[in-house]
């Protein structure tokens, strides 16, 4: 039997999982990433408050490549052409690719004055800049803090607000532990009337209670006009003063994807079928944040869904290329919201599917559960610890 090859673009959660599972299915794998490490965003929330180092979160891809015997190439994608089935890379130029998996994640929507903000879901180095700004604000002894996230009307699934809430609560806990929390005004902002609504009614009620208990301010339901050095300006001309603004823009398709001839939705994400196959492009797949999800209105792009898509793409490719028999697997039936929302001294377990929506408080133990997940993720990917189904 001839050796089957696959090229995977993107070294994030989706791309790494795809590389691991395509190898398990018998493919020769090359993974192309513009970083030498996978940045584990779910545990990056602790870098700005100093309980995690950058090295704890940035895990070397070379170690993973050697462990799973795939080829790692550090390069940047410049363009894609579905008609000619080719890609162009910054360093090595144009390549013809018969079998491709696009796992390059999402870009961020542009806002006027975005340079006055920092994001916990942006470039990894911003987590260190946030730490510097937080340390300086603590040294100052008082200040006004504004955290928020934006929306994308063309694809609400591309909104990512959870890490913003997590860092917000963790910073509150740090200031409280230092005995200086009362010296700071802390406000959360978002353009939608009820941020976090996709988590369900129970979660919204609990969040409202926590905000009131901790004396957090809210600015909801007004679009953001622009960011300035020390304030946020909303569409109704009202402003929110801020010495530190953390903002997570909603996702949209990367420029090289928007400029390609791939089938896209209104937000620039790649249209796929349930099997993660790009519509109209045989043997090309898109997974994770680069893809346009179908499903219920509350659907959200999360890491565990990206991993399901990666495993399914590998399985479906193996069937297509004759490496195994069986039925192809779809991702839509697996859509759920699932996370442990860390708060520094505890957490909330969030779960939603078509039948139920839960937010279960987990004082103290929830925080350690999240820490444990970070350890488990790295150790299981290195095969030092067996993978637990569903994690």
N, C-alpha and C positions, 0 to 999 in steps of 0.2 A: 504493500500500500504506500502510495506517495505521501511524503510529509506535507502536512497542511500548515500554512503560515497565516498569522494574523498580525496586523499592526494596530496598536492601541494608542490613541492620542489622549494624554492627560494622566498625571501622576497623583491625583487626589483619591478620595475614598472609592469612587466608582472605578477609576482606571486601575488602581491596584487590585481591587477585587476581581476585575475582569482578567488581569494578567495571571493571577493565581488560579482561577478556575478554567481559563483556556488551557493552561498547562496541564491541569488535571484531566482535561478532555483529550489531551494528546496533541495539541497544537504547538508549533514553534512560535514563540511570542516575542515581539519587540515592542517595548513601551517607550514612547517619546514624551518627555516632560520638560518644561522650562525651568524646573527647580530640581535640585539634587536631593530633595527630601519631600516626604509627604507631611503636610502641616495638618495636624489632627485638630480641626477647628472646635469640636465639642469641648475640648479641655483647654482651649486657648483663653477661655474666660478668666483663668487664674494667673495669667502672665501679668496683666496690668496691676493686680493687687499684690504681686510678689510672692504668691504661694506656689507658683510653677515657674520654672526657667524656660527660656526659649528652646533650649536643648531638650527639655522634657517633652515638648510638643512637636518639634521638627525632627522626624524620624528618618534616618538616611535611606533613600531608595536603593542604594547600592547593596546594602545589607540584605534587603528583601529580594532583590534581583538574584543574588547569589544563593539565597536560601531556596528560592523557588525555580531557579534555573531559567530565568528569562533575560533577554537582552535589554539593557537600559541605555537609551540615547538621550542626551541633554541637548535640546534644540527647541526652537519656537516655531509654531505653525503660522505661516503668513497667508495662505489661501488654500481653498478646496475647490475642486471641479468635479461634480458628480457625473457630468456627461463623458468626460475623458477618464474618470475614475483616477484622478491624480491629486496630489497634495504638493505644496511648495513649502519648504522649510528654510529658515533664515540662514543656517550654516551650510546645509548640504543640497539645497536647491530642490528641483522638481523630482517627484517619484511617482511612478504608477503603482496603485494599490488596489488589488482585486478584493481583498478582504480587510475591512476597516471597522474599528470601533471608536466612535467619537465620545470621549468622556472628559472634555475640556472645561466643564463647569460653565458658569455664567459670568457675564460682565455685569457692571453696575450702572444703573440709570444715572444720568448726569443731572446735577442740580447747580444752580447759580451759587457760587461761593463755597462749593464743596471743599475747597482747600482749607477752609476754616474749621473743618471737622476731622475727626479720626474715627475709624470703624474697627470693631472687633471681628468683623467678617470681611475685611478688606485684605490688602496685601499683608502678609505675615509680619513684616517689620512694623506695621502700625500698632501691633500689640505692645511693642517696646516703647514706641512714642507715647502711647497711652499711659504706660507705667511712669515715664518721665513726667508727664503732665500731672498725673495724680500725685506723685511724690512731691512735686513743686507746690501743688495746691494744699497738701497736708502741711508742708513746711510753712506756707503762708498762714495757716491756721483758720481760715474761713473762706467762703466763696459760694458761687452759684453754679450748680451742676445740672446739665440738661442732656438726657439720653433719649433717643428715639429711633424710629425707622420709617421708611417710606413705602409707598404702594405702587403697583404697576397695573393700571386698569385693563391692559391688554392680556394680562395673565396673573391673576391673584395668587396662583400657586407659587409664584416666584418671590413672594414676600417672606422675609426671614426676620422675625422679631424676637424669637425665644432667647438667643444669646444676648440681646440687648437687655431684656428683663433680668437674665442671670447675672450679668456684670453689674447691673444697677443694684440688685439685692446684695451682691458680694461686696460692692463698695460701701454700701450702707453698713453692712456688718463690720467691715474694717474700721470705718470711722467711729462706729459705736464702741468697738473694742478699745480703740485709742482714747475714748472718752471725749471726743470732739464732734460727735454727730450733730449736736444742736447748733453748731457754728455754720452749718451748710444748708442751703436750700437745694433740695433735690426734686427735679421735675421730669416727668416722662411725657413725650409728645409723639403724636402720630396723626396723619391726615384722615384716617378713618374714624368714625364715631365710636366704635368699640374694638380697639385693637386686641387681638387674641380671641376674637369671636369664634374662630374655627375650632378652638379647643372645647367649646360647648358652654352651656349656661352655668353649670356648676363651677367650672374653672373661672368664669368671669366674676361670679359672686365672691369666690375666695380671693381673687386678685384684688377686687374692690375693697374687701375687708383688710387685706394686708396693706394696701396703699393708705387707707385711713389710719390704721394702727401706727404706721411708721411715719406719718406726716409727710407723705409724698404729694407733690403737686401734679396736676394733669392738664395737658393741653391737647385735646382730641377734637377731631372733626373739621379741621381747617387745613387746606393745602399749604404747603411751604412755598413761599415766594423766593426766598434766598437766605443764605447764611452769611453773616458778617462776623468780624473778628470777635465781638463780644455779645452778639445777640442773634436770634432767629426771627425772621420777618414772615408773618403769615398773610394769607390772601385777604383777610379782613383788616389789614394794616396794623394789627396788634403785634407786639414783639415779646420775646422772651429773652431776658438777659442771661448770659451764660459765660462763666470763666472757663468752662470745659464742656465742649459739645461732642458727644459720641453719637454718630448717626450711621445707620445701616441702610443704604439705598436698596430698593428692590432690584431684583435681577432682570437682565435682558440678554439677548444673544450677543456673543462676541462679534466684533466688526468683521472679522474674516469669515464668520458664518453668515452674517447678514449680506455680505457682498458676494456670497457663493450662489450657485444655482440649485442648492438644496431646497426641498419643500419646507417652508417655515410658517409658524403662526404669527399673529400680529406683534408679538414681543420679540420675534427673532429666534425662537427656539425651534429645533428640528422636529418635524412631524414624523411620527413613527406609528406602527401598528402595535397591537398588544404584545407581540413577540420582540419588540424593540428593533424591528427591521425598519430602516428608513424607507418611507413610501416612494416607490418608483426607482429605487437604487439597489439592485440585487447585491447581497452579501456585504452591504454597509449597514452598520448599526449605530444607534445613538442611545446613550444611557445617562442617568443622573441629571444634573442641572442643565446640561446642554439640550435635553430633549423637552418636547412639549407633552406634558402629561394629560391623559384623558381620565375621566372619572368624576366622582362626586364634587359638589361645589366646595366642600371643605378641604379638599386634597391639598397637600403641601409637599414641597421638595425637601426630603430629609435623607440623611445618610443611610438609614436602614433600607429605604426604598431604592436608593442608588445601588446598594449591594445586591438586592433581589434582582434588579434589572441586569446587573453584571453577570450574576450566576445564570440567569435565564438566557442571556445572549450567548454565553459559552455553550450551554446545553443545546440551544436551538441551532447554533452553528455546527455543532458536532453532528446533529441529525442531518442538516442540509448537506454537509460534506461527506456523509456516509461513514462517520466514525462510530456511530451508535444508532440504534433504532429506538422508536418510541414516539410519544406525542410531544409537540412543542409546548413550552410553558409561557403563560402570559403574566404580566406584572399587575394588571388592573385589579384583580381579585385580592392582591396583597396590600392594597393601599390602606394605610392606617396612619394616624399621628401617634408617635411614640417617643417620649423623651423623659429624662429625669432633669427637671428644672432646678438647678442648684441655687441655693440662697446663702451659702457661706456657713451657716450653722444648721443646715437641714436642706430639704429639697421637697419638691412636689412631683409625684409620678403622674404624668399626663398620658392619657390614652384615648383615642377616638377611632371608631369605625362606623359602619352604617347603622349599627344597633345601639351603641352607647357612647357616652362621652364622660370621662372621669378625670378628676384631679384629686389625688390622694396625698394629703400632707404626710411627710416622713421626717419628723424632727430628728436631728443629729445623724441618724443612720442613713438618711438619704444622701447627705453630703459624702459620706464614706463610700456609699454605693457608686456614686459618680466617679470618685477617685479610683475605685476598684475597676470600673469600666475602662478607664484610661489605661491602666496597667494591663488588663485583659486584652484590650485591642492590640497593643503592641506585641504582647507575648503570644497571642494566638496567631497573629499574622506571621510571626517568626517560627511558628509551629513548636514553640516551647511549652505551649499549653493547648489542650484540645479545644476546638471550636464548639461552643454551645449553640445548639439550634435556636435560631431567632435572635441571636446577638451578633 
